[in-house]
Amino acid sequence: MSQLAIYLPDDRSDFEPMETISVEAQWELDSEPDSLQLRVVWNTSGKGDTNISTKKIITIDSPGAADSRRLDVELPAEPYSFSGKYVSLIWALELIAQPLNESCRREITIGPGRREVLLHRESTDPPAEE
Amino acid sequence: MKRARDNPFAVEQVQRLRYRFRDEDWPSFLNRLRSQNYRGAIVGPKGSGKTTLLEELAGQLAPLGLRVHRLFLNEQRRAYPASFVRSLQNSLGPQDVILFDGCEQLRPLSWWRFRWQTRRAGGLIVTTHRAGRLPTLIECQTTRELFGELVRRLHDSIALSPETLDRLFEKHRGNLRDAIRELYDLATGENLEETDSLTLRSRM
């Protein structure tokens, strides 16, 4: 059975904008793909239609059926990960074997202080001072 | 307040729901479709699953070697699809099937014009609210039981009171898409009156 995996530094999933991270891509496939792509993508999630965007693609040509590779990825400056009542913007790394259509996905957070921007006040937060 | 990404009724979750046949399955439906020369109408009211069925049908037809062309019209977008027709008209053949979502948006003359201009296509399958434009392939209907089942599929740990489920089904006159959109709002936790009857329990 084919397997793809993405490992993040220190198993973190939250990062600063423009941070450069070392991503380990691992794959063990039933047949050899033409290439592997590590994509940095975002999508929206919520009540309305879903938007998606691919911000960066790193291609590994002739990767062999099974191997691993460490890749340095500079994360985008924006948009920040955010969530409100009706929409969230979710960043993710995707590893895709072409043309086998095998893939895996790892969601990450990109934002100042390595935090998702919340468009509403958490109910547990104390009221903001005037 | 629940983040949009955590809302079990978010659009991308709803879009993962599969169409549920009442009396048949995919092989039977595809057989009927073939016997009707890939021509017919998926008929039903708003929010009854017509578009979901058409989307899944596209995925079933492509592996049969058919070339699927999709056209979508709705109340906001109902002009004659001239560019769609122009781009296909001269290349249509027996392997081409047009899936036309919302054909009732075309007035009768425009509909006949469309049929004439796409007559070389091997198939034409439409969704429509009322029967009549093409032989009916299937009538999509919704029930309270189906609504409850879909809600449970969206969030297996959700407890929704039967009264709330019935109220939403009645309020939206069986339009499951709109009923689930209201559940999205309830799940945000903003509507406290209704949230009392909608309990989201986290699994421990």
Interface residues (C-beta under 8 A of the other chain):
Chain A: N43 S45 G46 K47 G48 D49 T50 S83 G84 K85 Y86 V87 S88 I90 L118 H120 E122 S123
Chain B: M1 K2 R3 A4 R5 N7 A10 V11 E12 Q15 R181 Y184 D185 T188 E190
